[in-house]
Amino acid sequence: MKTYFKMPLSKERLDKIKILAFDMDDTLLDGHGKLSEGNKAAIMRAMEKGYHVVIATGRVFDALPKDVVAVEGVQYAVTSNGARITDMHTGKVLLENLLSAEAVDAVDPYLHDEDVMIEIFFDDGVYADRRDLTHLADFGRTSEKSQHYVLTTRQPVDDVLALLEANKDRMENINLIMADDEKRLRWLAELKKMPGITACSSTPNNIEIGGRNTSKAHALEELAAYLGTDRSGIMAFGDSSNDEQMVVRAGVGVAMGNSVPELLDVADYIALTNEDDGVAYTLEHLLGI
């Protein structure tokens, strides 16, 4: 995989960049979910040069990769696809953009299919039915990596829908996990048309439901304003469909070489893959870091 520009990036455009926003899984992290030494060194150099390094992920705060959180200087985390922005140095929540109780009620018809696993995100945690967590392969989560990730980041409960009902005004995200791709694509199309929510996907077997204008893009623009710049000051890196808007709306949008085709189509720059330290290579060749 070679790097290439989709359009020229002028020095003036690159000089505006102040914020480096990174999706985690299959972007900043390698295929094993680890932060490579090359990428770690690159983001540390970026912070030394004054750039703000921002985590921008579909994960909840409590599921952030420990080796990324431990990098000194990484201050801001956009989590649950933009439902929250947290200052990790102070613990302060700078933005909260949740599903409304009415929106939760509107998606209720999609929450009762026995072939669909429900995950609910609130208060920085993720919850799922205990019985579903013992049959992950039935919902399309067949790889050892995905099963390990789910089992180490989801909290088992006896009745996830009862927990949802009791906390429906606190929802960051609702995930629907299923093995039937035809159903998933049909539901995703339906949910995208539903007012009051956003719907996207980050893996081949999920649908992620957020609030009316919840997205990584919106959250990053709010953070940019907080830090005294605008979206022209953002360089955003991603690989999946839920990264599309932040890549499109950023001053410079970067798609990893391993990205889904729709992201490759809209990015300004195509990086090396996550396995080839595409983040580090891009920072060096575009910003001289």
C-alpha positions, 0 to 999 in steps of 0.5 A: 500500500502506497501513500497518496494525495487525493488533492494537493495540500498546501503549506498554508493549509498544513500550517493551520493544523493545531489538533491531531485527532486519532481514531483508535482501533485499526488506526492509531492501534495495530491489529492486536489493539496495541500502540506501536513504539513508532506511533507512540514516539510520533505523537510524543514528538507532536505534543513536544511541538505544541500539537494537541493530540486527541483520542477520537473513538467509538469506545467509552472512556473506561475502555480506552487503551491503557497504553494510549492513556498512559502517554504523558501529554494526551489530554482530550478524549472524544468517546462514544462517537462524540457523545462526550469530550473529557479533559483527562488531566482534570476529569472534567467533561467538556461536552455531553451529547446524549440520546434523548429519552424520546429517541430511546423510545423511538428505537425500541422496536429494534431492541427486541430481536433475539438474534441481535445483541444489545449494548448500552453505553452510559456513564462511561461504561458499557453493559450487555446481557450476560447470556449474550456475552456467552454466545458472541459467535452467534452475533458475528463476533467470531474472532479471538480479538473481537471476543477478547475486546468485548469480554474485557470491556462489557459489564454483564447484567441480567436484563440490559433492556431493564437497565436501559429503561431505568437510565434512558436519559443518560445514554451515550450510545446504543449498539446493535450487534448481529450476524445477519448482514442483510438485516443490518444494512436494512436496519442501518438504512432505516435508522439513518432516516429516523429523526432525533438520532444518528446511526453509523457502523464501525464494524461489519456486524454492528449499528451504533445509535447516538443522539441527534447530532452526535458524531466525532466531527461535531465533538471535534469542532466543539473542542477546536472552538474550545482550544481557539481554532476551528475545523481547519485546524484539525487533522483527523485520522480514521479507518471506518464508516463512523470516521467519515464525517470527521475526515470529511470536515477536518482541515485535513482528513487522513484515511488509513490504507486499511480503511473501508472504501467509502473513507478512501473515497473522501479523504485528502490523504491515504496513509500507510496501513495501521500495521505499517505505522501509517500515523507516524509516517503521515506525521513525518511526511506531512508535518515534519514531525 
